[in-house]
C-alpha cells in the first residue's frame, strides 16, 4: 500500500501534466470525489493535492465549492512573465557564481535531450523539457527559495502557454538555451541576463492568441491516460 505522501505526489504529478498539456482545459471542474475515487484517496488528501496545484497557479479554489483549472487572463499572463523575468535574472547571477564543469555538463546534457525530443517530433516531451531547463537553472542557483518561487512561475507560465500559445517550432528555444549556456560559461552576467530577457520575451510572444474552443471533458478518462504514463 502506498503511503499517503506517495499518493499525493502521484495525483499531483498526474493532474499537473494533464493541465499543462491542456488535456484538462482552463475552467474544467475538478470534483474532489471523482479525483478521490481515481487515486483511492480521502477528501483530505485530495484537498492537499489541490492546494499544491493552487500554490503553483494551476488551480483556482477561492470561494468555490468545486476547484477548477485556473483561467489566467492575458493581463495576468503578462504580469507572470514580468515577475519571472526578474527572478530569472537573479538565477543567472547565482549560476555564474557557482559555475563549474559539472554545472556545464548538467545543462548541456539537458539541451541534448531537448534536441533528441525535437528530432523525434515529440512535441509534448519537447515542451516539458523546455520548461525543465529553467527548473534546472533554478536548482543550480543553490538558492532554495528562488528555486521554489521560480518553479511555481514556470508551472503558471506553462499553463498560460497551453491556453494562449500559437503554433511554433521548439528549435528556436533549444538554440536560445544553448546561447544561455555559452554566456554563463563565459561568466558574462550582462549577456546572460540580456539573452534570458530576450528568450522569455520570445516565449511570451507565443502566448497572444486566446483559445475560445470548449469541449465537454471526461475527467476520469483523462486522469487514467496521464496516470498510465507514470512519472514519464
C-alpha positions in Angstrom: 0.0 0.0 0.0 1.4 3.3 -1.0 1.9 5.9 1.7 -0.3 9.0 1.8 2.5 11.2 0.7 3.2 8.9 -2.3 -0.4 9.1 -3.3 -0.4 12.8 -3.1 2.7 13.0 -5.2 1.3 10.7 -7.9 -2.0 12.6 -8.0 -0.3 16.0 -8.1 2.1 14.9 -10.9 -0.8 13.4 -13.0 -3.0 16.4 -12.7 -0.2 18.9 -13.3 0.8 17.1 -16.5 -2.8 16.9 -17.7 -3.3 20.7 -17.0 0.0 21.8 -18.6 -0.6 19.7 -21.7 -4.1 21.2 -21.8 -5.9 17.8 -21.7 -7.7 19.5 -18.8 -8.6 22.9 -20.2 -8.9 26.1 -18.3 -12.1 26.2 -16.3 -12.5 22.4 -16.1 -14.2 21.4 -12.8 -12.1 19.1 -10.6 -14.6 17.4 -8.2 -12.9 16.0 -5.0 -15.0 12.8 -5.0 -14.0 11.9 -8.6 -10.4 12.6 -8.0 -10.5 10.6 -4.7 -12.1 7.6 -6.4 -9.5 7.6 -9.2 -6.5 7.7 -6.8 -8.1 5.8 -3.9 -7.6 8.8 -1.6 -9.7 10.5 1.0 -11.1 14.0 0.5 -8.4 15.3 2.9 -5.6 14.0 0.7 -7.4 15.3 -2.5 -7.5 18.8 -0.9 -3.8 18.6 -0.2 -3.2 17.8 -3.9 -5.4 20.7 -5.0 -3.7 23.0 -2.5 -0.3 22.2 -4.1 -1.7 22.9 -7.6 -3.2 26.1 -6.4 0.1 27.2 -5.0 1.6 26.7 -8.4 -1.1 28.8 -10.0 -2.7 25.8 -11.9 -6.0 25.5 -9.9 -8.5 28.0 -8.5 -10.3 27.1 -5.3 -11.1 30.5 -3.8 -14.8 30.9 -2.8 -15.7 27.9 -5.0 -17.5 24.7 -3.9 -15.6 22.8 -6.6 -12.0 23.6 -7.7 -11.4 24.4 -11.4 -8.3 24.6 -13.6 -7.1 28.1 -13.4 -8.0 30.6 -16.2 -5.4 33.4 -16.1 -6.3 36.4 -18.1 -3.9 37.9 -20.6 -3.1 40.7 -18.2 -2.3 38.1 -15.5 -0.2 36.3 -18.0 1.9 39.4 -18.8 2.3 40.0 -15.0 3.5 36.4 -14.5 6.1 36.8 -17.2 7.3 40.1 -15.8 7.9 38.6 -12.4 9.5 35.6 -14.0 12.0 37.7 -15.9 13.1 39.4 -12.7 13.6 36.1 -10.9 15.5 34.5 -13.9 17.9 37.4 -13.9 18.8 36.5 -10.3 19.2 32.9 -11.3 21.7 33.9 -14.0 23.8 35.7 -11.4 23.7 32.8 -9.0 24.5 30.2 -11.6 27.5 32.2 -12.8 28.8 32.4 -9.2 28.6 28.6 -8.9 29.7 27.7 -12.4 31.8 24.5 -12.8 32.3 21.8 -15.3 29.6 19.7 -13.5 27.1 22.5 -13.9 28.0 22.9 -17.6 27.6 19.1 -18.1 24.1 19.1 -16.4 22.8 21.9 -18.6 24.5 20.6 -21.9 23.1 17.1 -21.3 19.6 18.6 -20.9 19.9 20.5 -24.1 20.9 17.3 -25.9 17.7 15.7 -24.5 15.8 18.6 -25.9 17.4 18.1 -29.3 16.6 14.4 -29.3 13.0 15.0 -28.5 12.8 17.6 -31.3 14.4 15.2 -33.7 11.8 12.6 -32.8 9.0 15.1 -33.3 7.8 14.6 -29.7 6.1 17.9 -29.1 4.8 17.1 -25.6 8.3 15.9 -24.4 9.9 18.9 -26.1 7.5 21.3 -24.3 8.2 19.6 -20.9 11.9 19.6 -21.4 11.9 23.3 -22.4 10.3 24.2 -19.0 12.6 21.8 -17.1 15.7 23.6 -18.4 14.7 26.6 -16.4 14.0 24.5 -13.3 17.5 23.0 -13.6 18.9 26.5 -13.8 17.0 27.4 -10.6 18.1 24.3 -8.9 21.8 25.0 -9.8 21.5 28.5 -8.3 21.8 27.0 -4.9 19.0 29.2 -3.6 16.1 27.1 -2.4 13.7 30.0 -2.1 14.5 31.2 -5.6 14.1 27.7 -6.9 10.7 27.3 -5.2 9.3 30.6 -6.5 10.6 30.1 -10.0 9.2 26.5 -10.0 5.7 28.0 -9.3 6.1 30.6 -12.0 7.3 28.1 -14.6 4.2 26.0 -13.9 1.9 29.0 -14.2 3.6 30.1 -17.5 3.3 26.6 -18.9 -0.5 26.8 -18.3 -0.5 30.2 -19.9 1.3 28.9 -23.0 -1.1 25.9 -23.2 -4.0 28.3 -23.1 -2.9 31.0 -25.4 0.1 29.9 -27.5 0.3 29.9 -31.3 2.0 27.1 -33.1 5.8 27.4 -33.1 8.9 25.4 -33.5 10.8 24.3 -30.4 14.0 24.7 -32.4 14.3 28.3 -31.5 14.0 27.6 -27.8 16.7 25.0 -28.0 19.2 27.3 -29.7 18.3 30.0 -27.1 19.1 27.6 -24.3 22.5 26.8 -25.9 23.2 30.5 -26.2 22.5 30.9 -22.5 24.9 28.2 -21.6 27.6 29.9 -23.6 27.1 33.2 -21.8 27.0 31.5 -18.4 30.3 29.7 -19.2 32.0 32.9 -20.1 30.8 34.5 -16.8 29.2 37.3 -18.7 26.3 38.4 -16.4 25.1 41.2 -18.7 25.0 38.9 -21.7 23.3 36.1 -19.8 20.6 38.5 -18.4 20.1 40.0 -21.9 19.7 36.6 -23.5 17.3 35.4 -20.8 15.2 38.5 -21.2 15.1 38.0 -25.0 14.3 34.3 -24.6 11.4 34.9 -22.2 10.1 37.7 -24.4 10.1 35.3 -27.3 8.3 32.7 -25.2 5.8 35.3 -24.1 5.1 36.4 -27.6 3.8 32.9 -28.4 1.0 33.4 -25.9 -1.0 36.1 -27.5 -3.9 34.3 -29.0 -7.0 33.4 -27.0 -8.4 29.9 -27.5 -12.2 30.1 -27.4 -12.7 26.4 -28.0 -14.5 24.4 -25.4 -15.5 20.8 -25.0 -17.1 18.5 -22.6 -14.4 16.5 -20.9 -14.4 13.2 -19.1 -12.1 13.8 -16.1 -11.8 10.1 -15.2 -10.6 9.1 -18.7 -8.1 11.9 -18.8 -6.7 11.0 -15.4 -6.4 7.4 -16.5 -4.4 8.3 -19.6 -2.0 10.5 -17.6 -1.7 8.1 -14.7 -0.6 5.4 -17.1 2.4 7.5 -18.1 3.8 7.2 -14.6 6.5 9.8 -13.9 7.3 9.9 -17.7 
